[in-house]
């Protein structure tokens, strides 16, 4: 069984609804396969075979093969096709379904973009009225996160906060970043919360001497996250690093909306989150000069941009599952706390169908439940397990590069190594189910990968180990710093910002531009923009010999991203990268990571086929997509291919893209 997530009591209703329909479903299963060609012709779904005459063909096999079906959140892994089933019994399929949600180009029939406005200006800047971003201007996460293409990449600027825009960082290793952030929060709270009631009282803040500090690895120097003590002893605000986002609570630890300080009367303590993702910026109204990042979790990092840029609103009871009203949810199915105190999903489920999906329709476009709670389970699962960047060099080269950074003072902020602590009463452990370990093969002069299981398989259930994990080559202290004049941003409204999160340097060598604004075309330029807290290391770099600068540039250039699905990799655990890797009896060439080949029912590739020129080419299109992708499972089946699973669809044989009917 998975760890509990947040769920209404509708699972049995869903199953009973499915049972009532079983009389008609067997007769329609063949029809699903026959009508797949019609669905495959739709934009961005390419499951058709080479030579089929269909429009939706991709011989690389990398395009989205599965049709759009809203996933159903469950906590019982016996409910076939629910998200708990995929997590526990087919986790690589869950990974791939989440991958496809991250890269899918949503269509108008899915509810993408608001019917009211496209490319409109929304969101206040610190002055309270100037618009912050351009909204309803994208149909996919890949609009921004696209280098390398089809990976959790980055690589482009988008309109946000200032005329230069905001650089989109990659999210390789995004799960590791989230786990470290939540671990830091847990560590700090554990230090302060002496009675273990989940929040910091006035007395607890007074009792703590000095600043709160966290070790990235055992025995490493402490990282200082600021003072937990209140400004005026028994009233005021704590002086944390601004990466920590604070809210204020009553005597029961419950959040007090709109309260901005401890007053000792109504507000008698505080709680906080770690604002993990985003470069950081100032919220409307200034809020104690609190420049910060945006999203505290991967789940919010998925639904927030979908709402802002694609006009797709998520309904997510998981995020809102806050029984103590303290602003913090119960863990998601993936095991991550959510923070509804600051991040509430855009569809709050004011109106909910008896079957459990939202009929609220926040943007009034007629499309209900555009991103489901189950979709978020799958998207979060992919992002949690997204492979981390690599070092394209030898261990000796890595060690020499780290030493150079240390000598220049860079590792004061760009801390190389972190440790994810094993599961305990305080910490969640490594919540991933596999690690993709990519290292440099010096004799072959190439990066090579290896799938490392982080689970124990008991019969047909993948049980995650939640062990410790050493993270090497991360290069950040996870704090925000005042970077001075060199990185100053003049916002649309004229407000200046110089405070930014320390960028993790893993993957930094894979391309330009660099900096929060993407304004640095070379790494040298990015380094020379370090003022404020980075001024000393900049001065050391400027004074260094050319040989030292060249060595640093070479080292940073080896901190690389890669194309996850094409680098040679051992995926079957035999410690050999096969030259001729067989999948269902078909030679696919050099062994590589393709999650589809690790499904409970692996995707069978088409193999050699004739192209339009009469040449034989290798086609990685799938022969058994409906079966491999679980499209025939009860909680996943969508007979009329309208995006609504039959157990949610009042008319499962008549397409109705908006709500299952219309």
Buried (B, 14 or more C-beta within 10 A) or exposed (E): EBBEBBBBEBBEBBBEBBEEBEEEBEEBEEEBBEBBBEBBEBEBBBBBBBBBEBEBBBBEBBBBBBBBBBBBBBBBBEBBBBBBBBBBBBBBBBBBBBBBBBBBBBBEBBBBBBBEEEEBEEBBBBBEEBBBBBBBBBBBBBBBBBBBEBBBBBBBBBBBBBEBBBBBBBBBBBBBBBBBBBBBBBBBBBBBBEEEBEBBBBEBBEEBEEBBBBEBBEEBEEBBBBBBBBBEEBBBBBBBBBBBBBBBBBEEBBBBEEBBBBBBEEBBBBBBBBBBBBBBBBBBEEBBEBBBBBBBBBBBBBBBBBBBBBBBBBBBBBBBBBEBBBBBBBBBBBBBBBBBBBBBBBBBBEEBBEBBBBBBBBBEBEBBBBBBBBBBBBBBBBBBBBBBBBBBBEEEBBEBBBEBBEEBBBBBBBBBBBBBBBBEEEBBBBBBBBBBBBBBEEEEEEBBBBBEEBBEEEEEBBEBBBEBBEBBBBBBBBBBBBBBEBBBBEBBBEBEBBBBBBBBBBBBBBBBBBBBBBBBEEBBBBBBBBBBBBBEBBEBBEEBEEEBBEBBBBBBBBBBBBBBBBBBBBBBEEEEBBEEBEBEEBBBEEBBBBBBBBBBBBBBBBBEBEEEEEEEEBBBBBBBBBBBBBBBBBBBBBBBBBBBBBBBBBBBBEBBBBBBEE
